[in-house]
Amino acid sequence: MAPAGRAVLITGASSGLGEACALHLSRVGFHTLAGVRRPEDGERLRTAAAGRLTPVLLDVTDEKSVRAAADGVTGLTGGAGLWGLVNNAGIAVTAPLECVPPELMRRQLDINVLGQLHMVQGFLPLLRAGAGRIVNVSSGLGNVALPYLGPYAASQFAKEALSDALRRELAPQRIPVTVIQPGAVLTPLWSKMSEVGNRALESAPQPVQELYRGPFLGFMQANEASARASRTTPGDVARVVFRALVAERPRTRYTVGRDAAGSRVLARLLPDRALDRIFGGSPAWTRLRD
Ligand SMILES: NC(=O)c1ccc[n+]([C@@H]2O[C@H](COP(=O)([O-])OP(=O)(O)OC[C@H]3O[C@@H](n4cnc5c(N)ncnc54)[C@H](OP(=O)(O)O)[C@@H]3O)[C@@H](O)[C@H]2O)c1
């Protein structure tokens, strides 16, 4: 199925994987609608795509903003509807669960889970009009919950469940729902994650901080080192998103990177205790990475 000017909306296009996807999709001929929160990010993207991309202002946690974006896209697509909705926007909260402030956990779920649901609800009429499809960007951490990444993994497991339910609900309407599970890819997500993690740890009472400081900081270092060493690039993710958008019969899930593929296979095959040994406190799991 050739893109041929079909309209695709991607959330979280201001940086990282979303930016790479938006630019790739515009290069290969989609009418790319790039969801951003700041006008200046939209203009930067429009310039980088040599004008072949339209920014759409969008905060996925704000239902009014999602409704306004849907109205704007209705106008832009002139009744043709949407060929694709790529739900990519997200944040990663890392912290020992004992230390994670409730408002940070709410924000994690608000952006990654409720935000995705607002988008699906807001844009399904346009997807029906365009005989379109949904592509949800989840993570290898939607297969296995690593220690200290509990808030993020909880949001990814929730996205996996929403995607499975949605796929089954929308099958009679012939709207495919696909999950993309990237492994570690070096993007701005990682530096934001470290900042948040350090702040969360410091918000805990001193004796609790002492309990976790060593293992948590060791984990964060190993985690970041493995992301820096990962050979998976944002471009790899963009090419898989493209495949999911053009395949005649898209798969239910695509993994990107050896770590994501490995975690998926291990989570399906191994008992919990064996997974605990691989993915527990020690950074041995990073060997799965490319
Ligand atoms: N990088 C990885 O290793 C990796 C691995 C697996 C899965 N993922 C998933 O891939 C997706 C993209 O991550 P990334 O690595 O590209 O991170 P990133 O560079 O930090 O990009 C995150 C994007 O989400 C946007 N965003 C955050 N809150 C938003 C909100 N309320 N409304 C709309 N947009 C919002 C950000 O916009 P602002 O610039 O306005 O904040 C930014 O464009 C995430 O869902 C992440 O979970 C990433």
The ligand as an SDF file (V2000), in Angstrom:
LIG
                    3D

 48 52  0  0  0  0  0  0  0  0999 V2000
   14.1360    5.7680   23.5920 N   0  0  0  0  0  0  0  0  0  0  0  0
   13.9470    4.5140   23.9770 C   0  0  0  0  0  0  0  0  0  0  0  0
   14.8890    3.8010   24.3710 O   0  0  0  0  0  0  0  0  0  0  0  0
   12.5680    3.9310   23.9420 C   0  0  0  0  0  0  0  0  0  0  0  0
   12.4480    2.5330   24.0420 C   0  0  0  0  0  0  0  0  0  0  0  0
   11.1900    1.9610   24.0220 C   0  0  0  0  0  0  0  0  0  0  0  0
   10.0760    2.7690   23.8950 C   0  0  0  0  0  0  0  0  0  0  0  0
   10.2020    4.1180   23.8140 N   0  0  0  0  0  0  0  0  0  0  0  0
    8.9570    4.8930   23.6860 C   0  0  0  0  0  0  0  0  0  0  0  0
    9.0530    5.7090   22.5450 O   0  0  0  0  0  0  0  0  0  0  0  0
    8.2790    6.8990   22.7280 C   0  0  0  0  0  0  0  0  0  0  0  0
    9.1270    8.0980   22.3590 C   0  0  0  0  0  0  0  0  0  0  0  0
   10.2420    8.1490   23.2290 O   0  0  0  0  0  0  0  0  0  0  0  0
   11.5920    8.9000   22.8710 P   0  0  0  0  0  0  0  0  0  0  0  0
   12.6970    8.0350   23.2650 O   0  0  0  0  0  0  0  0  0  0  0  0
   11.5300    9.4480   21.5120 O   0  0  0  0  0  0  0  0  0  0  0  0
   11.5180   10.0890   23.9600 O   0  0  0  0  0  0  0  0  0  0  0  0
   11.6580   11.6780   23.8350 P   0  0  0  0  0  0  0  0  0  0  0  0
   12.7410   12.0480   22.8890 O   0  0  0  0  0  0  0  0  0  0  0  0
   11.7210   12.1650   25.2370 O   0  0  0  0  0  0  0  0  0  0  0  0
   10.2650   12.1210   23.1720 O   0  0  0  0  0  0  0  0  0  0  0  0
    9.0690   12.0760   23.8810 C   0  0  0  0  0  0  0  0  0  0  0  0
    8.0340   12.8580   23.1150 C   0  0  0  0  0  0  0  0  0  0  0  0
    6.7840   12.7870   23.8120 O   0  0  0  0  0  0  0  0  0  0  0  0
    6.2880   14.1220   23.8940 C   0  0  0  0  0  0  0  0  0  0  0  0
    5.3700   14.3180   25.0110 N   0  0  0  0  0  0  0  0  0  0  0  0
    5.6240   14.2130   26.3420 C   0  0  0  0  0  0  0  0  0  0  0  0
    4.5270   14.5440   27.0360 N   0  0  0  0  0  0  0  0  0  0  0  0
    3.5610   14.8560   26.1370 C   0  0  0  0  0  0  0  0  0  0  0  0
    2.2210   15.2730   26.2360 C   0  0  0  0  0  0  0  0  0  0  0  0
    1.6150   15.4550   27.4200 N   0  0  0  0  0  0  0  0  0  0  0  0
    1.5240   15.5090   25.0880 N   0  0  0  0  0  0  0  0  0  0  0  0
    2.1080   15.3450   23.8860 C   0  0  0  0  0  0  0  0  0  0  0  0
    3.3880   14.9730   23.7240 N   0  0  0  0  0  0  0  0  0  0  0  0
    4.0940   14.7290   24.8410 C   0  0  0  0  0  0  0  0  0  0  0  0
    7.5130   14.9960   24.0210 C   0  0  0  0  0  0  0  0  0  0  0  0
    7.1640   16.3230   23.7180 O   0  0  0  0  0  0  0  0  0  0  0  0
    7.8720   17.5990   24.4450 P   0  0  0  0  0  0  0  0  0  0  0  0
    9.1750   17.8020   23.7290 O   0  0  0  0  0  0  0  0  0  0  0  0
    6.8970   18.6890   24.2270 O   0  0  0  0  0  0  0  0  0  0  0  0
    8.0480   17.2350   25.8830 O   0  0  0  0  0  0  0  0  0  0  0  0
    8.3990   14.3500   22.9720 C   0  0  0  0  0  0  0  0  0  0  0  0
    8.0450   14.7760   21.6880 O   0  0  0  0  0  0  0  0  0  0  0  0
    7.8110    6.8950   24.1810 C   0  0  0  0  0  0  0  0  0  0  0  0
    6.4680    6.4590   24.2240 O   0  0  0  0  0  0  0  0  0  0  0  0
    8.7210    5.8720   24.8340 C   0  0  0  0  0  0  0  0  0  0  0  0
    8.0960    5.2230   25.9210 O   0  0  0  0  0  0  0  0  0  0  0  0
   11.4130    4.7190   23.8230 C   0  0  0  0  0  0  0  0  0  0  0  0
  1  2  1  0
  2  3  2  0
  2  4  1  0
  4  5  1  0
  4 48  2  0
  5  6  2  0
  6  7  1  0
  7  8  2  0
  8  9  1  0
  8 48  1  0
  9 10  1  0
  9 46  1  0
 10 11  1  0
 11 12  1  0
 11 44  1  0
 12 13  1  0
 13 14  1  0
 14 15  2  0
 14 16  1  0
 14 17  1  0
 17 18  1  0
 18 19  2  0
 18 20  1  0
 18 21  1  0
 21 22  1  0
 22 23  1  0
 23 24  1  0
 23 42  1  0
 24 25  1  0
 25 26  1  0
 25 36  1  0
 26 27  1  0
 26 35  1  0
 27 28  2  0
 28 29  1  0
 29 30  1  0
 29 35  2  0
 30 31  1  0
 30 32  2  0
 32 33  1  0
 33 34  2  0
 34 35  1  0
 36 37  1  0
 36 42  1  0
 37 38  1  0
 38 39  2  0
 38 40  1  0
 38 41  1  0
 42 43  1  0
 44 45  1  0
 44 46  1  0
 46 47  1  0
M  CHG  2   8   1  16  -1
M  END
$$$$
